[in-house]
Amino acid sequence: MLPVAMSDGYNNVPKAVLEPRRPGESLKVAQTVLKRRDRNLKVIAERIQQVAKYRKGLRDQRKGPLNIISPNTLMRRALQAQKDEKRARRVKAGHCSKMKVLKPDCRTIAVVRNSRTGGSKDVKAALRKMRLGRHNTLVFMAHTEKTLNEMQYVKPFVYWGHPSFKTVFNLIHKRASIKEPEKGHGHTTLLSDNVMIENYLGDIGVLCTEDLAHSIYERDKNFEKVLERLAPIPVDNAKREGRKVIRRRYLMGNLRG
C-alpha cells in the first residue's frame, strides 16, 4: 500500500506519495498521469465544498432566519400542556395507584428524562427539582416509596430502573461530571481520573471511581453529599434507536394525522 500525504492546495485531500519499487530506482510514471491525478483531486475537493454548502443551506432553511414557531406548534404545545395538567391533578387527588418498592435489595434507581416535550408548569417545576430540567439526562435517586410517588407525578417525561453495579461504574467512569459553582452557573468538569475525584470528593472519603460507584449503588452515608456535587449525566436519545416518531397536526380544531 502506498503511503499517504496531505496535499496543500486542494482542501487537504489525501494524496498518495509515489515511491520506486526498489530503493535507488527512478520513478517510471508519465507526467500526464500525475497531472490527471492532481486534476481529479481538485474536482473532488470542489465537490466536497459544494455538498457542505448545500447541506448548510438546508439546515438554515429548516431553522428559518428568525426561528419562527408555527401556529401548529403553538397549538400542539397548548393541548399537550392542558392534557398533562389534567393528568397531574388526578395524580395529586390520589386517583391513581401508588407505586411500591418491588425490590427492597435495590437501594438506588437511575432516572432518565426522555425527549418528550410539553408538560404543565407544575410538572416542569417538579422535573427541575429532581435535576431533570434538560432532556436526555440521568440522575441517581434513592429507591423509596416517596421517590416512586414523585416518579408517578412526572411519569410521561421520565423512565427509570434498577442499575447494576457495573452500569453505575461505567456511567461514573465515562460520563460523570462535577459541579463547579465558583466558576459560574452551570459550569461542570468531567471526572477524567481518580486524582480529580480525590480533589473534589476526598473530604467525604471518596477517593476513586470505585468508591464513588459504591457510594451511589449502596446508598451509604455519603449518598446525598455525592449527588449534590455530581451533575446530571448526559445520555443518548432512546427514541432514535429504531423507532419511528409520528407527529400529529392540528388544524381548525380538527385532529389530522
N, C-alpha and C positions, 0 to 999 in steps of 0.2 A: 504494500500500500504506500502511495506517495505521501510524504509529509505535507502538511497544510500550513500556509501562511495567510495573513490578512492583507488584502490589497488596500492601498491607501486612498485611491480615488473613487471607488465605487461603493460607498456606504458600507465599508468593512465587510464586503462579501468574501467568504473563504476562497482562497486561490491556491491551487496545488503548486508546489515547488518542484520543478523537473530536475532530476539528478541522473547522471550516467549510470549505466548498468554495472560497470566495474569502475572502481576508483582510478582516476587518472585519465579516463577516456573522455573525448569530447561528445557533446550532445548532438545527435543527428536528427534534429527536429526542424522542419521547414519553417521559415519566418511567417508564412501565410497562416499556418496552423496556430501559432502563438497569437497573431492578430485576431483570428476568428474567436479564439478562446476569450481574449480580453473584451471583444465586442459583445459576446454573449453575456459576460459578467455585467457589463454596463446595462444591457437590456434588462437583466434580472433585477438589478438594483433599482432601476427606474420603475419597474413593475411593482416591486415591494413598496416603494414610496406611494405609488398611486393607490394601491389597495389600502394602505394605512390611512391615507387621506380620505378615501371613500368611507371606510368604517367610522372614522371620527365624525364625518358629516352625518352618518346615520344616527350615531349616538346623540349628537347635538339636536337632530331633528326630533328624536323621540322625547328628549328632555324639554325642548322648547326654549326659546330665548328668554322668556320671563318666568319659566316654571309654573305655568298656569294650571290650576286644578279645575278639571272639567265639572260641570253640574252633575254628571252621572256619578263621579267620585264623591262629591259632597252628599248626594242623596244616599248613596250606599253606606257611607260612614255614619250618617244620621240614623238610618234604620238599624245598623248594627249596634250603635250605642243605645238606642231605645230598647232593642230586644235584650241586650245584656243587662240593662238597668232593671228590667222586669225579672230576669233570672236571679240577679243579686238580691232583690227584695224577697224572693221566695226562699233563697238560702238563709237570709237573715231571720225570716219568720219561722224557720225550722221545718219547712215543708219538704225537705229532702233528708234522706237517711244519713246519719252521722257515720263517719268513717272510723274504723277501729284498727288498732295495731295488730296486724296479722302475723308478723314475725318479730316477737319480742327480742330475739337474739341479735337482730339487726338494729344497731343503735343510731345509725346515720342514714339519711336518704339524700340522693342527688336530685335536685330540682332544676329543670331546664325551661327557660322561656322560649316558646316557639315563635314562629314568624307571623303569627296571626295578628292582624291589625284590628283597630276598633276598641270597644270596651267603654264602660261608663267611667265617670270621674272617680267614683269611689273605688272601683276595681283597679284603675291605673294608680291611684294612691297606695292601695294595698300592695301592688306589684313593686312600686318604688321602695316601700318599707321593707320588703323582702330582698332588696338589692337586685331586682329583676326588671329594672326600668328599660333596659336595652334588649332587643330581640337577639335570640340565639346566644344566650349566656347561661352559665351553670353556676349554682351555688350549693353548698352543703348545708343541711339543716338537721336538727335533732328529730329523731323518729319518735314522736309523741302524738297523742290524740289531738292536742291543741294545734300542732303543726299541720296534721292531716285535715282538720276542720278549716284551717286557713287555706289549704290547697283546694278544698271544696268550693270556697268562695271565688277563687280565680281559676277554676278548673279548665275553662276553654282556652286559656292562654299559657298553660304550663303542662308539663308531663314530668313524672318522677319515677324513681325506682330505688332498689337496694343495691348499691355498688359493692363489688368485691374489693378486697384489699389491693389486688393487682390493678384494678381500674383506678382506684383513688391514687395509688402510687404513680401510675402513668400520667394521669392528669396533672398532678403536682409537679412531676419531673419535667413534663414537656410544655405546659401551658400556664402554670400558675404565675401570678404577678403580685407584688406587694404594693400597698398604697404608700404614697409619699405626699401627705397634705402640705408639708412645709415648702414643697417645690411648686405648689399650685393646685387648684381644684381639679380632681380627676387625673392627676399625674400618677402613673404607675411604673414600676420597674420589673422586668421579667426576672424570675429567680433562676439564674442560669447555673449556679453551682452551690455547693454546701457552704462555702465561705459567706455568700450573701445571706443564706438562711441563718447562719450563726450571727451575723451582724444585725439583722433585723429582728430575729426571734430568739436570740440567745438568752435574753433576760428572763424568759419564761421557761427555759430548759429545753428548747427545741434547737438542735444543733445540725441536723442533716435532713435530707429528703425523707428518709425512712421514719425519723421521729415525727416529722410533720404529717406524713400519711397515717402513722399510728395514732396520733392525737385526734385526727379527724375521724378515722374509721372506728376507733374505740370510744370516742366522745369522752375523753378524760377531763381533768380539771381545767386544762388549758384550752378547751374546745371553743368557748365563747371569745377568748382573747385572740386566738388564731384567726377566727372568722372575721373579727373586727379589722384585722390588719391585711387580710387577703382580699384582693379584688375579684369580682366575678370572672369566671373563666370563659373565654370565648369558645364556642363550639360551632360545628358545621350546621347548615340548614337541612334538617331531615326531610323537608318537603321536596327537595330537589333529587332525592335518591329514588329515581324510577317512578315518581308519582306525577300524575297529571293534575294541574290546578285549573279548575273551572270557575270562571268569574261570571257572576250574574249581573245583568244590566237592568236598570230601572228607567222607565220612560213613561211620563204622564201617569204615574200611579200604577202602571201595569208591569207585571214581572215578565221579563223576557230573558230566556236563557242564551 
